[in-house]
């Protein structure tokens, strides 16, 4: 019997399991068993299969202070109808077994132990609303020990969103933070001001928002970040938080879509992988299949979509049209040649942390980091010129194809660009006469 069990599955059985998602189902069930540790695992699994949704989101939103974690987490909760779990909700909105113990540490201005945080998170995520609706874990884990404690409790995020921005920007943003002493909710004078006048009146500036305290927190974050990055690198997506929130929250990028298809080991991903690995362009027919599948999903149909960098030529535009993928706004970004070169050729990446820098606009904070930075070969000037030649050879015909397009001067402040785009989106579409 043991000998039979050790044999590999025959191809038909493997194909059946793959087609019906049994491998993912088994992994999800094992995670749930590790989290809840039921006395009767069989009965628990039966009830789990009857009641629960294994497609429910399990997402961590991480980043330095003032990077916008709360904004992103709340948007994800609204988008997925998931439950937000944060330091604030665990301490002030929940009645958990160890809530009072954690509050006592905070009242004494002592650091809450990692094990205590992990216990609070495990208890909260085992509640039925988190199981059924999924969860967005904001600001956790903060360090390697917390990550290991969560993993030992069977808590494995399927996606980790890592926000980043220059320290100077984060310190400036911190000055606008305001706290609601009644609910402990955090607001911002610029980015997230409450609409309720009563809430506005009772907001106070947090005590720990001095520039020195924020700098200390940033230093601690940078010290812990590399370890967390390595733990979650397979499910991690880095997002530049130093841009309008609409860009952070609502972008479906074609290049990212191709990489996600490869990472998810889909059938289309297997076809795309050789092109991604070799750096060759992915054939239009494969890109169209991925786009059609993604943009036909319920979230895109109900919320809309933003497609970045596609189509690249008239042929692709015509194929989109045939596939009934018709944008109702098209924006062409214009930028002088010199500005393009300056922006791209000076980009650098830290191979240790994955952090991205720019020799002019966002230099590395220390000589040690500066010394290990690397340039992506595609950002070398000769390769940029090749890409520009291809772009310039196609853009005029593409502009003629989208005759109602808007043109954006990209060589200006991002907020000015955002306001212009927003005004074009708000403006009603012209009525077509039949």
C-alpha positions in Angstrom: 0.0 0.0 0.0 2.8 2.4 0.9 4.6 1.5 -2.3 1.5 2.3 -4.4 1.1 5.7 -2.6 4.6 6.6 -3.5 4.1 6.2 -7.2 3.6 9.4 -9.2 0.1 10.3 -10.3 -0.7 9.0 -13.8 -1.1 11.8 -16.4 -4.9 11.7 -16.6 -5.2 12.1 -12.9 -2.8 15.0 -12.8 -4.6 16.7 -15.7 -7.9 16.2 -13.9 -6.5 17.7 -10.6 -5.0 20.7 -12.5 -8.2 21.4 -14.5 -10.4 21.5 -11.4 -7.9 23.4 -9.2 -7.5 20.5 -6.7 -3.9 21.3 -5.9 -4.8 24.9 -4.9 -7.8 23.5 -3.0 -5.6 21.2 -1.0 -3.1 23.9 -0.2 -5.9 26.2 1.0 -7.4 23.5 3.2 -4.1 22.8 4.8 -3.6 26.5 5.5 -7.1 26.6 7.2 -6.3 23.5 9.3 -3.1 25.1 10.5 -4.8 28.4 11.4 -7.8 26.8 13.3 -6.3 23.5 14.5 -9.8 21.9 14.9 -10.3 18.8 17.1 -12.1 17.1 14.2 -10.2 17.9 11.0 -12.5 15.8 8.8 -15.7 17.5 10.0 -14.0 20.9 9.8 -12.9 20.3 6.1 -16.5 19.2 5.2 -17.9 22.4 6.7 -15.2 24.4 5.1 -16.1 23.0 1.6 -19.7 23.8 2.2 -19.4 27.3 3.5 -16.2 29.0 2.5 -14.7 30.7 -0.5 -11.1 29.8 -1.1 -10.9 32.6 -3.7 -11.4 35.2 -0.9 -8.5 37.7 -0.9 -5.6 37.4 1.6 -3.5 40.4 1.1 -0.9 42.3 3.2 -0.3 46.0 2.6 3.1 47.0 3.8 5.2 50.1 3.5 7.0 52.9 5.5 5.1 55.4 7.7 2.9 57.8 5.6 3.2 55.8 2.4 -0.6 55.4 2.2 -1.1 51.9 3.6 -4.5 52.8 5.1 -5.8 54.4 1.9 -4.7 51.3 -0.2 -6.1 48.9 2.4 -9.5 50.6 2.6 -9.7 50.7 -1.2 -8.9 47.0 -1.4 -11.5 46.2 1.2 -14.2 48.2 -0.7 -13.1 46.6 -4.0 -13.1 43.0 -2.7 -15.7 43.4 0.1 -13.0 42.1 2.5 -12.2 42.8 6.1 -9.5 45.3 7.1 -7.3 44.3 9.9 -4.8 46.8 11.3 -3.2 47.9 14.5 -6.0 50.4 15.0 -8.8 47.8 14.4 -7.2 45.1 16.6 -6.7 47.5 19.6 -9.8 49.7 19.4 -12.5 48.0 17.3 -12.3 44.3 18.4 -12.9 42.4 21.6 -10.3 39.7 21.4 -8.9 37.5 24.2 -5.6 39.5 24.5 -6.9 43.0 23.5 -6.6 44.4 27.0 -3.1 43.0 27.5 -2.0 44.7 24.2 -3.7 48.0 25.2 -1.8 47.9 28.6 1.5 47.9 26.7 0.4 50.8 24.6 -0.8 52.8 27.6 2.6 52.3 29.2 4.3 53.5 26.0 5.9 50.0 25.7 6.4 48.1 22.5 3.8 45.4 22.0 5.6 42.0 21.7 5.6 40.3 18.3 4.0 37.1 19.7 1.1 39.1 21.1 0.5 40.8 17.8 0.6 37.4 16.1 -1.9 36.0 18.5 -4.3 38.9 18.0 -4.0 38.6 14.2 -4.5 34.8 14.3 -7.7 35.1 16.4 -9.1 37.9 14.3 -8.5 36.1 11.0 -10.1 32.9 12.3 -13.5 34.8 12.7 -16.1 33.8 10.2 -16.2 37.2 8.4 -12.5 37.0 7.5 -12.9 33.3 6.4 -15.8 34.0 4.1 -15.0 37.5 2.8 -11.2 37.4 3.0 -8.9 39.9 4.7 -6.6 42.9 4.1 -3.8 42.9 6.7 -2.5 46.5 6.9 1.0 47.2 8.3 1.7 43.6 9.3 4.2 41.9 9.5 6.5 44.7 10.5 9.6 42.5 10.9 11.0 39.0 10.2 9.9 37.6 13.5 6.3 38.7 13.0 6.4 37.1 9.5 7.6 33.8 10.9 5.1 33.8 13.7 2.3 34.4 11.2 3.6 31.6 9.0 3.8 29.2 11.9 0.1 30.0 12.6 -0.7 29.0 9.0 -1.3 32.6 7.8 0.1 32.9 4.3 -0.9 36.0 2.2 -1.5 35.3 -1.4 -0.4 38.8 -2.3 1.8 41.4 -0.6 1.6 45.0 -1.7 4.7 46.9 -0.8 4.5 50.7 -1.1 7.6 52.9 -1.3 8.4 56.6 -1.6 11.4 58.9 -0.8 11.9 59.6 2.9 11.7 63.3 2.3 8.2 62.9 0.8 7.1 60.6 3.7 8.3 63.0 6.4 6.5 65.9 4.6 3.3 63.8 4.4 3.4 62.8 8.1 2.9 66.4 9.1 -0.7 66.2 7.6 -1.8 63.2 9.6 -4.7 63.7 12.0 -6.2 61.2 14.6 -9.8 60.8 15.6 -9.5 60.2 19.4 -12.9 58.6 19.5 -12.4 55.9 16.9 -8.6 56.0 16.5 -9.0 56.3 12.7 -6.3 58.2 10.9 -7.0 61.0 8.4 -4.9 63.4 6.4 -5.3 67.1 5.8 -4.5 66.7 2.1 -5.3 63.2 1.0 -8.1 61.9 3.2 -10.1 64.6 5.0 -13.4 63.4 6.5 -16.6 64.8 5.2 -18.4 64.8 8.6 -17.9 68.2 10.3 -18.2 66.7 13.7 -15.3 64.3 12.9 -13.3 67.2 11.5 -13.7 69.2 14.7 -12.4 66.5 17.0 -9.3 65.5 15.0 -6.0 66.0 16.7 -2.4 65.8 15.6 -0.8 62.5 16.9 1.8 63.0 19.6 4.5 60.9 17.8 4.6 62.9 14.6 7.7 65.0 15.2 10.2 64.9 12.4 12.7 63.1 14.7 10.1 60.4 15.6 9.1 59.9 11.9 12.8 59.6 11.0 13.3 57.0 13.7 10.4 54.9 12.4 11.7 55.2 8.9 15.1 54.0 10.0 13.5 51.0 11.7 11.4 50.2 8.7 14.5 50.3 6.3 16.3 48.0 8.7 13.5 45.4 8.7 12.5 45.8 5.0 15.1 43.5 3.4 14.2 40.5 5.5 10.4 40.9 4.8 11.2 41.4 1.1 13.0 38.0 1.0 10.3 36.2 2.8 7.5 37.4 0.5 9.4 38.1 -2.7 7.4 35.4 -4.7 4.0 37.1 -3.9 5.2 40.7 -3.6 4.4 43.7 -5.8 6.2 47.0 -5.2 4.2 50.2 -6.0 5.6 53.7 -6.1 3.4 55.7 -3.5 4.8 59.0 -4.6 2.2 59.6 -7.3 -1.5 60.4 -7.5 -3.7 57.8 -5.7 -5.6 57.0 -8.8 -2.3 55.7 -10.3 -1.6 53.6 -7.2 -5.1 52.1 -7.0 -6.5 51.8 -10.4 -4.1 50.6 -13.0 -4.2 47.5 -15.1 -0.7 47.4 -16.7 -0.3 45.1 -19.7 3.3 44.3 -18.8 2.3 43.4 -15.3 -0.5 41.3 -16.6 1.9 39.2 -18.7 4.2 38.7 -15.7 1.2 37.7 -13.5 0.1 35.1 -16.0 3.6 33.6 -15.9 3.7 33.7 -12.1 0.3 32.0 -11.8 1.4 29.1 -14.0 -1.7 29.4 -16.3 -1.7 27.7 -19.7 -1.4 31.1 -21.4 1.4 31.9 -18.9 3.3 28.8 -20.1 3.1 30.1 -23.7 4.2 33.6 -22.7 7.1 32.6 -20.4 9.7 31.9 -23.2 9.2 35.4 -24.6 9.4 37.1 -21.2 12.6 35.1 -20.3 14.3 35.9 -23.6 13.2 39.6 -23.6 11.5 39.2 -27.0 8.1 40.8 -27.6 5.1 38.7 -26.8 3.0 37.9 -30.0 -0.1 40.1 -30.4 -2.4 37.1 -30.4 -1.2 35.9 -27.0 -1.5 39.4 -25.5 -5.0 39.8 -26.9 -6.1 36.5 -25.3 -4.7 37.6 -21.9 -6.4 41.0 -22.2 -9.7 39.6 -23.3 -9.7 37.2 -20.4 -8.7 39.9 -17.8 -10.9 42.7 -19.0 -13.9 40.4 -19.2 -13.6 39.7 -15.4 -16.3 41.0 -13.2 -14.2 43.7 -11.5 -13.3 45.2 -14.8 -16.8 45.0 -16.2 -18.3 46.7 -13.1 -15.5 49.1 -12.1 -13.9 49.9 -15.5 -10.2 49.5 -16.4 -7.1 51.5 -17.2 -4.9 49.9 -19.8 -1.3 51.2 -19.8 1.1 50.9 -22.8 -1.3 49.1 -25.1 -2.0 49.1 -28.1 1.4 50.0 -29.4 0.5 50.1 -33.1 -2.6 50.3 -35.3 -2.6 46.5 -35.8 -3.0 46.0 -32.1 -5.7 48.7 -32.0 -7.7 47.0 -34.7 -7.4 43.6 -32.9 -8.7 45.3 -29.7 -11.6 46.6 -31.8 -12.4 43.2 -33.2 -12.4 41.7 -29.7 -14.9 44.4 -28.6 -12.4 46.0 -26.3 -13.1 49.7 -26.9 -11.7 52.4 -24.6 -13.9 55.4 -24.0 -10.9 57.6 -23.3 -7.5 57.5 -24.9 -4.6 59.6 -23.7 -1.3 60.1 -25.5 1.6 61.3 -23.3 4.1 63.6 -25.0 7.6 64.1 -23.6 10.7 65.7 -25.1 13.5 63.3 -26.1 15.9 64.8 -23.6 13.5 64.3 -20.7 12.8 60.7 -21.7 16.5 60.0 -21.7 17.0 61.7 -18.3 14.2 59.8 -16.7 15.0 56.3 -18.0 18.8 56.2 -18.4 19.4 57.3 -14.8 17.1 54.6 -13.2 18.9 52.2 -10.9 17.8 49.2 -8.8 19.1 47.8 -5.5 19.6 44.1 -6.0 19.4 43.4 -2.3 16.1 45.1 -1.5 14.6 45.5 -4.9 14.2 49.3 -4.2 14.3 51.6 -7.2 16.3 54.8 -7.3 17.2 57.6 -9.8 20.5 59.3 -9.8 18.9 62.8 -10.1 15.3 62.6 -8.7 15.7 59.9 -6.0 19.4 59.1 -5.2 20.3 56.3 -2.9 20.3 57.4 0.8 23.8 56.0 1.7 27.1 55.4 -0.1 26.8 51.7 0.7 23.5 51.4 -1.3 24.9 53.6 -4.0 27.8 51.3 -4.6 25.7 48.2 -5.2 23.1 49.8 -7.5 22.6 48.2 -10.9 21.2 49.4 -14.2 18.7 47.4 -16.1 20.1 46.8 -19.6 16.9 48.1 -21.2 17.7 51.5 -19.6 21.0 51.9 -21.4 20.8 54.8 -23.8 21.2 52.7 -27.0 18.3 50.4 -26.0 16.2 53.4 -25.1 16.8 54.8 -28.5 15.7 51.5 -30.2 12.5 51.6 -28.2 11.9 55.2 -29.1 12.5 54.5 -32.8 9.8 51.8 -32.7 7.4 54.2 -30.8 7.9 57.1 -33.2 7.4 54.9 -36.2 4.0 53.8 -34.9 2.6 56.7 -33.0 1.4 58.9 -35.8 -0.8 56.2 -37.4 -2.1 55.2 -33.9 -3.0 58.9 -33.2 -5.0 58.9 -36.5 -6.7 55.7 -35.5 -7.9 57.2 -32.2 -9.0 60.6 -33.5 -10.9 61.6 -30.3 -7.8 61.0 -28.1 -6.5 63.6 -25.6 -2.9 64.8 -25.6 -1.0 65.2 -22.3 2.1 67.2 -21.7 4.0 64.8 -19.4 6.8 67.2 -18.8 5.1 68.8 -15.8 4.1 68.2 -12.2 2.3 64.9 -11.8 -0.6 66.5 -9.9 -1.2 68.9 -12.8 -1.2 65.9 -15.2 -3.6 64.1 -12.9 -6.0 67.1 -12.8 -6.0 67.4 -16.6 -6.8 63.7 -17.0 -9.4 63.8 -14.3 -11.1 66.8 -16.1 -11.2 64.7 -19.3 -12.7 61.7 -17.6 -15.4 63.8 -15.8 -16.4 65.6 -19.0 -19.4 63.7 -20.6 -18.7 61.7 -23.7 -20.0 63.3 -26.9 -23.2 61.8 -28.3 -22.8 60.1 -31.6 -25.3 60.9 -34.2 -26.8 58.0 -36.1 
